[in-house]
Amino acid sequence: MAMLATVSIAGYSAVNRGMADRGALQSAVSTLRVAQQTCLIDRVPTKVLFFNQKIVKGSATAFQGTAIAIKQAGRITMDPQSAFGMLVDEFADWDKSYPVKRKNAGGGGGNRVGMRFFSMRKSDESKGFDKCSTLVNPYVTQVNALDDCMIQRGMKIEEWCKEYAPNNNVMYGFEAVSGSVGDWKAGDPYGIEIARIDLPKGYIFGNDAPKGDKLDSASIAAVTFDPEDGEPSMSGNVPISLMRPATGGSGGFTARLVGTISADMLKDTFK
């Protein structure tokens, strides 16, 4: 009886580990499929960014991977320096979708959580979470009065009328919560989050344990989808590993590969 109980417990543990491994892999694949289907339906570029973080609570250490699916929503059309430090897309009707905070007035979004603008530039894929995105307030602010913006941009009245009169002389922008919008430039494509998953504790993307307690880009930084291409763009397969304490009492961790996401796994719906 004792021997049978031992075998049963060992078998149950193995089944449990297998289910957890498959669940982590399936969660990541489902996030990629959200981005893939959004690209096909909305006909806009999308991508999934992969991050890892180290979580320390007291004497316990854990690791966790996060995948964020984003879709391109537009382009920044004014240099933030010319827009009073705000992110502006002249072709987005932000004032119809978000509360408006008037210049030199209170109010706005109250205690609501802001949203993030993610850079769609390929050069930002390998940056950490805070460096490839900007958290903005949950309300928009009117960017320009005629005289203010003309002075700021050094424009003549005829230049203003030609460039901005068709837009009814009013634009709205988002202010960064931190007060700085970073290195955004006019023409930069921006994206918004459409899906996110956190892997179970201990599971990461790649096979290298993150050193910091913030979301840092994984070794495979992103998978991108373009409506004009027939296949996802991947710099390599996306491995998922389970971080386990190293044997021998060294205090370190080792990575056990539990699954790998390849382009072939995503081709069946991208036709």
N, C-alpha and C positions, 0 to 999 in steps of 0.2 A: 504493500500500500504506500509506504513511504517513497519507494523508488518511482512508482507511478505518479505520485503527487509531484515529485521533483521534475520528472519529464514533462508533465502537463504544464507546470509553471514556466519552464524554459521555453516550451513551445508557444505558450500564450505570449510571453515577452517578445519572442521573435515575430509573431504575427502582429503584435502591437507596433513594433518598430517598422515593419514593412508597411503598415497602413499609414503611419506618420510620414514615412519617406514619400509614399505615393501621393499623399495629401499635399505635401509641400510642393512637389513637382506639378501637380494638377492645378494648384492655385496660381502658380507662376504662369503656366500655359494659358489659363483662362484670362489673365490680365493681358497677355499678348494678343489673344483673340479679340478682346474688347477694342484694342487699338487697331487691329487689323480690319475688323468689320466697320469701325468708325471711318477709317480711311476710305474704304470702298463705298460706303453709303454717302458720306458727306463730301467726298472727293477733295480732301485736304490732307496734307502730310500729318502723320502721327508718329509717336515714338514711345517706347517704354524705357525709363531710366531705372537703373539698379543701384541700390545703396546698401551699405552695411553699417551697423553700429555695435559698440561694445557697451554693455549695460552692467554697471557695478552697483550692488546693493549690499552694504556691509562687507562681509567677507566673501560673498557670493558673486561670481562673474558669469555672465551669459552673453550670447551673441545673437543678433537678429538681422535678417535681411528684409528689405522693403523694396517693392517694385511699384513705380508710379507711371500710369499711362496718361499721356497728354496729347492734345490735338492742337494744331495751329489755328489760332483764332483771328489773326490779323498781323499788321505790321505797325511798329512805332513810326509815326509820320513827322514828329517834331523832335529835334534834339532837346533832351531834358533841360539843358542850360538855357534854351530859348523859351522853355515852357514853365519857368519858375520851379524847376526841380521836379516836375511831374511827368508821368508816362501818358502820352497822348496818341490816340488813333482817331484821326479826323473822320474816318469813314465808319466808325462804330457809334451806334446810338446809345451810348452808356447812360445818358441822362434819362432814358426811358426804361432802363433796366435796373438802375441803382438809385438810392437816395442822393439828393443833391445838397451839398453843403455850400452855401453862398459865401462869397469872399468877405472876410472880416466878420463872419457870423458864426454862432454856435450851431449846435444840432449835428446833423449828419447821421452816422450809422449807430449811435448809441453804443451799447456794449457788444454789438454783433462782431463776430470774428471776421477778419479780413480774408482776402483770397490771395493766391500766389500767381504771379506771372512767371512762366518758365521760358527761358531762352531756348529757341529752336535752332540756334547756331550750333553747328557740329563741333566747333572749337570749345564749347562749354560743356560737352557731354561728360568729360572726365573730371569736372570740378565737383566739389562737395555740394550738398543740398542748398546751403545758404548762398553759394557763389553762382549757381546756375539758375537761381530763381530770386524773385523779390516779393516780399510780403507787403501788400498795400492795404490801406484803410478800406472799410466796407462801404464807402461812399465816394462820389466824384465831386470835384470842385471846378467851377467855371475858371478856365485858364486865363482868358484874356479880355480885358477891355481894349478898345481900339488903341487908345494912346499908350497904354502900358506895353502891349505886345509890339507895337511899332517901334517904340524906343528900345525895347529889349532886343529886337531883331535888326534894328538899324534900317528899317524899310521906309521907303517913300510912300505917300498916299496912293499913287497910281499902282505901285507894286502890291500894296495891301489889297486894293480893290480887285486886282486881277487874280491874286492867289486865294484870298479869303472871303471875298464878298459872296461867291456862290455857296459858301457854307454858312450863310446867314450871320457871319461875324461872331459866332459863338462856338467855343469848343470846350470840352470837358476832359479832365484828366484825373488820374489816380495818384495820390501821394503815398510814398513809402512809409510804413510804420516806423522804420528806423530813422527816417528823415533824409536818407540818401538812396537814390535809385541805382547806384552802382555805375557800371560802364555801358548802360544802354545807349544806343545811337539811333538816329533817324534811319529807317529802313530795316531795322532788326525785326525778324519775325518773332512773335511771342505765342506761347501756347498756354492752355488752361488744363487743369487736372480733370480727367474723366473717370478714372478708376485708380484704386490703390489697394495693395494687399501687403500685410506683414506676415512673413513666414513664422511658423511656430518657433518659440525660443530655442536657440541652439543652432538653427539652420541659417546659412548664409549663401549669398551668390558668390561663386568663385571658390577658392580653397585657401585664402589667406585671411587670417583673423584681423579684423579692424583694430587699430590701436586707439582711436579716439572714441569719445562717448557721443559724438554727433554723427549724423548720416553722412558717410563718405562714399564717394563713387566706388563701385566694385570693379574688379579687374576687367570684366566685360561691362562697359559703362552703359551701353544702350543698344536697342534694336529699333530700327526705323522702318517706316512704311511710307511709300510714295504712291499716289494714285496713278502715276504714269508708268510705274514699274510692275513687273509681274511677280516679283519675289521680295521677301523682306530683306533689308540690308543688315547684315550681321558681320562684325569683324571676327567672329568666332562663335563656337558653341557656348551656351550659357550653362556652366556647371552649378549644381546646388550641393552643398556639403553640410554635414553635421559636425559641429565642433564639440569634441569630447576631451575631458581632462587626460593629459598624458599619463602613461603608466610609469611606475617607479618613483612616484612622489616628487617629481621635478617641479610641479606647480604649473607647468605649461599646458598647452592644448594641442591636439592633433585634429586634422580634418579627415572625415570619412566621406568620400563621394557617394551620394545617394541617387543621383540622376543628372542627365544632361539634356538641355533643350537645344535642338538643332533646327535648321531651316526646313528640313524635310517634314518636321512635325507641324509646320504651319502652311505648307503648300496646298493642302487639300481644299482650303477655303479661299485661297488667293488665286482665283482663276477667272 
